[in-house]
Amino acid sequence: MIVEAIQYAATTPVTPAQFRPFIGASVSLWSRATRCANEWAAHEENCRRFVSDTINGMRRRRTVVVLGSGLLRDVPVGALSRGFDTVVLVDLVHLASVRMWLKARRFGNVRLFHRDLAGLEDALDGKQPESLSFLRQVPYLDLVISANLLSQIGVGAERRLEQNNDTKRAEVVRKLIHAHLRDLDALPCSTILLTDASYSVLGRSGKRLESEDLLHGMPVPDADERWPWPVVPFGEQSRDYQVVHDVVAKRVLR
Ligand SMILES: C[S@@+](CC[C@H](N)C(=O)[O-])C[C@H]1O[C@@H](n2cnc3c(N)ncnc32)[C@H](O)[C@@H]1O
């Protein structure tokens, strides 16, 4: 609890006011990632390897943007910093520990940006969300990585729309997920999509007790690779079940 409080207190002054409400969720993610480090290791390593393999096959490497960079656990920042002229990390929150980690490694070409990548306000106003349109202003953009962000756009929107009825909520969340996939696909540069697409609650015997589509009915993108991610291992919420997410990884080289 004390380390979480310090993390929270140290992150607050370096976070613009409109993003401070999201610090708590980031600190919770950080705590869970620390507790579940062993169980998450294979997933994180798969993500980093998938990104490294992709950049090794790229001819031009000027600017890379990472969407949902968060704790930098599933993004090989060292390889990105060495391989590209500029690395832009975008998230609602960049924790104090992440900033210190970056500073200690003297990654002089890494820039941090606070941005809401969901587009919820537009969707609620009946407009097409265009939350990736800012990428048009990024010069020499050669790669965009959506780093385990997509399902979280849905989760965050559902939380904020708790008061709305089920139909309205489902419609808006689906719109946001569709917009992210569409806009990523429309980019003129190379892209990587890393996302969990669904999850299953599994009992000790391996029996599936429940499952949920995290893409809310949107077709799962054709994956180059897939793997399981035990987001809630046995003992985290209950000794009797674990929650395993199905992760897809897709690259488009341009
Ligand atoms: C599962 S974590 C991704 C982990 C991260 N890629 C890493 O390497 O540790 C999801 C991330 O998406 C961010 N996120 C969720 N909703 C967002 C939004 N609307 N706009 C920007 N970032 C968002 C969260 O703050 C979190 O850091």
The ligand as a Tripos MOL2 file, in Angstrom:
@<TRIPOS>MOLECULE
LIG
   27    29     1     0     0
SMALL
NO_CHARGES

@<TRIPOS>ATOM
      1 C1         -2.9430   -3.3990  -20.6080 C.3       1 LIG1
      2 S1         -2.2050   -1.8420  -20.4890 S.3       1 LIG1
      3 C2         -0.9660   -1.9090  -21.7570 C.3       1 LIG1
      4 C3          0.3370   -2.2310  -21.1850 C.3       1 LIG1
      5 C4          1.5210   -1.5210  -21.8120 C.3       1 LIG1
      6 N1          1.5470   -1.6280  -23.2570 N.3       1 LIG1
      7 C5          2.8080   -2.0560  -21.2040 C.2       1 LIG1
      8 O1          3.7410   -2.3750  -21.9490 O.co2     1 LIG1
      9 O2          2.8890   -2.1270  -19.9880 O.co2     1 LIG1
     10 C6         -3.3270   -0.7390  -21.2670 C.3       1 LIG1
     11 C7         -2.7910    0.6840  -21.3100 C.3       1 LIG1
     12 O3         -3.7120    1.4540  -22.0680 O.3       1 LIG1
     13 C8         -3.8810    2.6980  -21.4400 C.3       1 LIG1
     14 N2         -5.1980    3.2240  -21.8340 N.ar      1 LIG1
     15 C9         -6.4140    2.7080  -21.5230 C.ar      1 LIG1
     16 N3         -7.3860    3.4780  -22.0690 N.ar      1 LIG1
     17 C10        -6.7540    4.4830  -22.7400 C.ar      1 LIG1
     18 C11        -7.2090    5.5960  -23.4930 C.ar      1 LIG1
     19 N4         -8.5090    5.8550  -23.6500 N.pl3     1 LIG1
     20 N5         -6.2880    6.4390  -24.0350 N.ar      1 LIG1
     21 C12        -4.9520    6.2070  -23.8510 C.ar      1 LIG1
     22 N6         -4.4620    5.1550  -23.1410 N.ar      1 LIG1
     23 C13        -5.3550    4.3080  -22.5880 C.ar      1 LIG1
     24 C14        -3.7720    2.4070  -19.9640 C.3       1 LIG1
     25 O4         -3.4220    3.5860  -19.2450 O.3       1 LIG1
     26 C15        -2.6930    1.3280  -19.9440 C.3       1 LIG1
     27 O5         -1.4260    1.8780  -19.7760 O.3       1 LIG1
@<TRIPOS>BOND
     1     1     2 1
     2     2     3 1
     3     2    10 1
     4     3     4 1
     5     4     5 1
     6     5     6 1
     7     5     7 1
     8     7     8 2
     9     7     9 1
    10    10    11 1
    11    11    12 1
    12    11    26 1
    13    12    13 1
    14    13    14 1
    15    13    24 1
    16    14    15 ar
    17    14    23 ar
    18    15    16 ar
    19    16    17 ar
    20    17    18 ar
    21    17    23 ar
    22    18    19 1
    23    18    20 ar
    24    20    21 ar
    25    21    22 ar
    26    22    23 ar
    27    24    25 1
    28    24    26 1
    29    26    27 1
@<TRIPOS>SUBSTRUCTURE
     1 LIG1         1 GROUP 0 **** ****
